[in-house]
Amino acid sequence: MRDQDAYCEKLTTHLASVKSELEVLTREIARLEARNKRVKLAAAVADMHNEKLEQQLDYYKDRNLDLMAKNTQLKSAIDELNRIRGF
């Protein structure tokens, strides 16, 4: 009887530990999913911004506005660097 009680106590303790660990992992998953959504949104915004800059670049190139085209390329490069650095 004592062995069964000890075994049951051990199982109960292990179950509590597993439940606690499951709660921690569930919170971590929720945190990572939220971060993933933010990263995807930021990437989508960056893509839209880059597309706009590419359209401006094409517009300036079509009209032989070289200085404006170079300025747009510079803006695009700066934006990309800031994105990589996390700004």
N, C-alpha and C positions, 0 to 999 in steps of 0.2 A: 504494500500500500504506500509505503514511504517512497519507494522508487517511482511509482506512478505520480505521486504528488510532486516530486522533484522534477520529473519529466514534464508534467503539465506546467509547472512554474517556469521551466526553461523555455517551453514553447510559447508561453504567454509573453515572456520577456523578449524573445526573438520576434514575435509578431508585433509588439509595440515598437521595437527598433525598426523593423521593416516599414511599418506605417509612417513613422517619423521620416525615414529616408525617402519614402515615396512622396510625402508632402514637400520636402525640400526639392526633390527633382521636378515635381509638378510646378512649383514656383519658378524654378530655373528655366523650365521649358517655356512658361508664359513670358518670362523676361526676354529670352532669346527670340521668341516669336515677335514680340513687340519691337525689338531691335532690328530684326530682319525686315519688318514692314517699314520702319523708318529709313533703313538703308536703301530699300527698293524705291521708296518714294523720292529720296534724295537723288538716286541715280536717274529716275525718270525725269525729274526737274532738270538735272544737268544735261540729259540728252535733249530735252526740249530747248534749253538755252543754247547748246551747241548747234542744234539745227538752225536756230534763228541766226546765230553768228555765221554759219555756213551760207545761209541765204543772203545775208548782208555782203559777205565776201564775193559771192557770185555776182550780185548786183553791181558792186564797185568794179569788179574786174570787167564786166560787160561794158561799162561806161568809161573804161580806161582811167579810173580814179585810183592809181597805184598807192598813193599815200594812205588813203582811207582803207584800202584793202590790207595794207601792211598793219595798220592800226587794229583792224578787226582780227587779223591773225595773232597779233600780240595779245589782245584781250582774251582770245580763245586759249592761248598758251598759259596766260596767267590764271585763268579760271581753272584750267586742268591741274596746274600746280597746286592751287589752293584746295581743290577737291582731294587731291592725293594727300596733302598735308592735313586735311581734315578741317579746314576753315570754312 
